[in-house]
């Protein structure tokens, strides 16, 4: 699955969504996730964003620390709340945002930490079965090359949250940097 969005279109769409839902300063859910240990890996700060009704995709974010002496690789996963879960990467090229599955997975080198975060590597949950609601958790099972299957709960933050506890206000701050955002609706 490939997604291409212009920076202006993404921000304009987010503004339209924020205005339509009235979430300018959404209540903030606390990050209740505890670190999960799987072999030499420590998985922490697992979270996702609330999704509007009818949304078909959702992103997942977390931090993976490798405390061992050999590399491991996040190759995919599953979840009961979506048809499939993939590891994706987002990048900007000439003002165009591109998102695509990561072939072969994401390597976590020994002694290193990899962050799956908005704007970079992330989990992509496709064909959502229900909306993600702020304050709830989303169960996922990550698949690692060496550590195997690891169950993790993603803490659901507000729509547009930049990180746990950021609520919707972080997206509003980003939109203020684009003076033309009001001219671009979600469908344009």
C-alpha positions, 0 to 999 in steps of 0.5 A, a space after each residue: 500500500 502506497 500513500 502520497 500526500 502533499 505537506 499542505 494537503 495533509 495539514 489542510 486535511 488535519 485542520 478540516 478534521 480538527 474543526 469538524 470534530 471540535 478537538 482543538 484541545 482534546 483531553 489527554 489520556 495518560 500513557 499507562 503502558 509499561 515496558 515489555 521485555 522480550 529476550 534482549 529487547 525492551 519495548 516502551 512508550 507504545 501508543 496510537 492516536 484516536 481515529 474518527 468513525 469510518 477510518 480504515 487505517 491507524 498508526 502505532 508508535 513505540 520505542 525498541 531498545 536492544 540490550 543484547 549483543 546481537 541484532 534483532 529485526 521487527 518484521 511485522 505483527 498482527 492485531 485483532 482490531 484490524 485486517 493487517 498490521 505492517 511496518 511502514 516508513 514515512 519520508 519527505 521528498 521534494 515536499 511530497 510525503 511518501 509512506 510505504 511498507 518496509 521490506 525485510 523489517 526494521 533492524 535494532 542493532 545491539 546497544 541501540 534504540 529504534 523509535 517508531 514515531 510519526 514521520 518515520 518508521 511506524 506500525 500501520 494497521 489497515 482495515 480497522 474493525 472499529 474506531 480507536 477511542 482516546 483512553 483505551 488500549 489497542 492490543 498488537 502482537 509484534 513479530 521479531 526475527 529472534 525474540 519471536 511474538 511479543 504482545 504489546 498494548 498501545 495507549 490511545 491518545 487524542 486525535 492528532 497527538 504528536 506523542 503520549 499526552 500531547 492531545 490534539 493541540 500538537 497538530 494545531 501548533 503544526 498547522 499555524 506554521 502553514 499560513 495557507 492551510 485554511 484554503 485546503 480542505 480534506 478533499 482537495 
